[in-house]
Amino acid sequence: MYQELNTVELDQEYGELLPARETLTWISINATNSSMAFNAASFDATAHSAAFQSIVVEVD
């Protein structure tokens, strides 16, 4: 579930930049995002959706 971060929590997060694109030529990164919702023409209905994300990194 989504939770807002305060500035102290945000400062504790860690991230780092990726190397230059030329350096990454031997790495294969595949990212996919998918989501599906269905509403069968019902009057005043709500469709819910769940989203899935996957990232696969392969080093040759």
C-alpha positions as CSV (number, residue, x, y, z in Angstrom):
1,M,0.0,0.0,0.0
2,Y,1.1,3.5,-0.7
3,Q,2.6,5.4,2.3
4,E,3.9,8.9,2.3
5,L,7.5,9.4,3.5
6,N,8.5,12.3,5.8
7,T,11.8,14.1,5.2
8,V,13.7,11.9,7.8
9,E,12.5,8.7,6.1
10,L,13.3,10.1,2.7
11,D,16.8,11.0,3.8
12,Q,17.4,7.4,4.9
13,E,16.6,6.0,1.5
14,Y,19.5,5.0,-0.6
15,G,20.0,5.1,-4.4
16,E,22.9,5.2,-6.8
17,L,23.3,6.2,-10.4
18,L,23.8,3.5,-13.0
19,P,27.0,3.5,-15.0
20,A,27.2,5.0,-18.4
21,R,25.2,3.2,-21.2
22,E,28.4,2.1,-22.9
23,T,29.4,0.2,-19.7
24,L,26.1,-1.7,-19.6
25,T,26.3,-3.3,-23.0
26,W,27.1,-6.7,-21.5
27,I,24.0,-6.5,-19.2
28,S,20.5,-7.4,-20.3
29,I,17.7,-5.7,-18.4
30,N,14.1,-6.6,-19.1
31,A,11.4,-4.7,-17.3
32,T,7.7,-5.4,-17.6
33,N,4.6,-3.7,-16.1
34,S,1.2,-5.2,-16.6
35,S,-2.3,-4.5,-15.3
36,M,-5.8,-5.6,-16.2
37,A,-9.2,-4.4,-15.3
38,F,-12.6,-5.7,-16.5
39,N,-16.0,-4.1,-16.3
40,A,-18.7,-6.0,-18.1
41,A,-20.9,-3.0,-19.0
42,S,-22.6,-3.0,-15.6
43,F,-24.4,0.2,-14.6
44,D,-22.7,2.1,-11.8
45,A,-20.0,-0.5,-11.4
46,T,-16.4,-0.2,-10.3
47,A,-13.5,-2.1,-11.9
48,H,-10.5,-2.9,-9.7
49,S,-7.1,-3.6,-11.1
50,A,-3.9,-5.1,-9.7
51,A,-0.6,-4.2,-11.2
52,F,2.5,-6.4,-11.4
53,Q,6.0,-5.4,-12.1
54,S,9.1,-7.5,-12.7
55,I,12.7,-6.6,-13.5
56,V,15.2,-9.3,-14.7
57,V,18.9,-8.5,-14.9
58,E,21.1,-10.9,-16.7
59,V,24.9,-10.5,-16.7
60,D,26.7,-12.2,-19.7
